[in-house]
Amino acid sequence: MNASREYDCLVTGGAGFIGSHLCELLLKRGESVLVLDDLSTGNLSNLDCCSGNDAFRLVIGSVLDEVLTRGLVNQCSRVFHLAAAVGVENIIRQPVETIETNVKGTENILLAAEVDNIPVFIASTSEVYGKSESIPFREDGDIVLGATSRSRWSYACSKAIDEFLALAYHKDKGLPVTIGRLFNTVGPRQSGRYGMVLPRFIAQALAGEPITVYGDGVQTRCFSLVNEVVSAIVAIAMNPDATGRVVNIGSTRELSIMELARKVIRVSGSSSSIQVIPYEEAYPDDFEDMRRRAPDVTLLRQLAGSVPEAEIEDIIRKIIDTIQ
Ligand code: UDP
């Protein structure tokens, strides 16, 4: 740790689902952790695992607050920037907030980090690949986004701007940045409130309600256990060879949403039925879904030494165990 700085790590969005698991891991590794979170989608209870630890402090506030952000970045030797708009439903409902939080928030972090050349990890997303059909997605592959009239794409576009900006700070100013494109991350503490499919399916299965599969259910995703994802984040953030690079963080276990529904029913022993809901009923008019999404993990394996590999059945069991 840099002796002049009070904390090893600043985690923005640390009260969120992924952020809280990251804080837990960093504390376990002996790092001190300062969190900045506005609790908009994060939750104090996510940090029960950290509060009480002398090496941990939470500041409730926004990355949009430039002065606050600068003050906190200044106290830390490294930044993990995870604060962002979350969840497809949320994003469609709050398009202005999504774009401003993602773009301005990241700009504030980079501006603050540049002052003392503090290393920054930026959490980006597989949404950036958009409708690309070049499966598996490689970091240097083209991105294919839909029309600007379809608000879903504002999320991908705002994250792509974050990536451009971070890489520009690296190229122009030598700032050590690393970008992780996170694929579908699941596990304990994830809320279904913002549209995420697995916590929804599990809640429906446990309540004996129909499992709501949108569209034809043939669309696929690769789900990774959050603990493996945060280990990968730390590994690439701390690997100097990853500096200035974009790295996919995800699993290669591709699964259709219909198969996911069946597995949730099987593992939970639920009597739920599967209800197929057309996209027009599930989302507003202008919605477009991705048919397939799967990462190329060559770079992740090279830079982190391993890739997320937990089986979906084990993940489902783990989540159920924490809520029952
Ligand atoms: N989905 C679904 N039922 C739900 C919520 C989501 O079938 O109750 C579908 C959604 O349309 C998408 C997939 O599950 O095809 C993954 O959705 P999620 O919002 O979790 O993540 P993303 O679309 O960002 O991959």
Residues whose N, C-alpha, C, O or C-beta is under 5 A from the ligand:
A	BS01	UDP	V88 G195 M196 V197 R200 T212 V213 Y214 Q219 I257 D289 M290
